[in-house]
Amino acid sequence: MLLGFKTELKLNNQQRIALTKHCGVARHAWNWGLGLTKQILDHNQANPEAKIKFPSAIDLHKWLVVLVKSEHEWYYEVSKSTPQQALMALRESWKRCFNKTAGVPRFKKKGRRDSFTLEGTVKILGSNKIQVPVIGVLKTYERLPFGFAVPYGGKPSCRAVSPQVLIKSCTISRQADRWFISFRFDVDQQTAENTTAVPLLGETPRPDCLSVVGVDLGVKNLCTLSTGEVIAGAKSYKKYEAKLSRMQWLNRHKNIGSANWKKAQLQIARLHRKIANIRKDTLHKLTTLLAKNHGTVVIEDLNVSGMMANHKLAKAIADMGFYEFRRQLTYKCTLRGSKLVVVDRWFPSSKTCSSCGTKKEALSLNERVFCCNHCGFEIDRDLNAAINLSRVVS
């Protein structure tokens, strides 16, 4: 099975410059390819009788070598896989656009979501050292997976990387002033369960649990469980919204590109990173708790994009992170041997009485207490929905 790992890098000035160069080349290749493909689409729309075949990622890379690399020598200062992977990502973006699962790709701007992908041999040399193509050996603050293999009940023993680990590529990204490396490695299920190198796998194996829990996501609270437990959301954006607005307001008159403007931009980026980290920490703890302690987890298939169309609730919904909750719960249930059941979005979990099963015709959002007109049963609206979800698989 594939496991992902992401950690912060411990860099010196020369390595920071090298990573920045790779980001610049990846961004330049993306923008060049995007501009070229848009010209081809405009030409095909204007001349339907003389259409040009839409290029593949291989075609774009061939044209890049002939037209761009010969004019820009700084392309040869970085790994050759960096622009190639950027063009492959661009082709996938156009594919999602043509399938109407995403919008039109956008041009990238310097300093925003800087990242690049390296393809080739990636070696874990020790507990906190990893070797990547061209750049060389990079240090990390925390130990890397399988640098130390610790079986259950055993003592740590330093040994070589497991032969079952296979790393073919890695992605290096920047958040504010910090750099992170992420990669996926393929290991078998037994190795994944018997190692403590991965944070989520270093716990005592959970005994077979047959309990079923229904999870109802909400805006006031992150979720309500069918057991009656209510999990409050982090609401990190709401907590730091005033501070973020103040920092952006103070930065409004600074000259773009000046030293003070760069300092202010860095402070704003750090605050954004803090807000995102608080949200991710809450979601990781909750999803780990659900996947570890319950054999079956039942959730709803929420239309998050449709819910975000409500501008009165969009900010609160985005602050909770519904999509990230489902994404984490999906792979953690697979990792821990639990079962995740996703109920159809049209299932009337909130309108159905959990006592007698009678369904209400209408239920407004401001009705936080469910009152059954048939049996007179009263219960919290979210708890009622969670109980109904838990009974789907029974």
Buried (B, 14 or more C-beta within 10 A) or exposed (E): EEBEBEBEBBBEEEBBEBBBBBBBBBBBBBBBBBEBBBEBBEEBEEEEEEEEEEBEBEEBBEBBBEEBBEEEEEBEEBBBBBBBBBBBBBBEBBEEEEEEEEEEBEEBEEEEEBBBBBBBEBEBBBBBBBEBBBBEEBBBEEBBBBBBBBEEEEEEEEEEBBEEBEBEBBBBBBBBEBBBBBBBBEBEEEBBBBBBBBEBBEEEEBEEBEEBBBBBBBBEBBBBBBBEEBBEBBBBBEEBBEEBEEBEEEBEEBEEEEEEBEEBBEBBBBBBBBBBEBBBEBBBEBBBBBBBBBBBBBBBEBEBEEBBEEEEEEEBBBBBBBEBBBEBBBBBBBBBBBBBBBBEEEBEBBBBBBBEEEEBEEBEEEEEEBEBEEEEBEBBBBBBBBBBBBBBEE
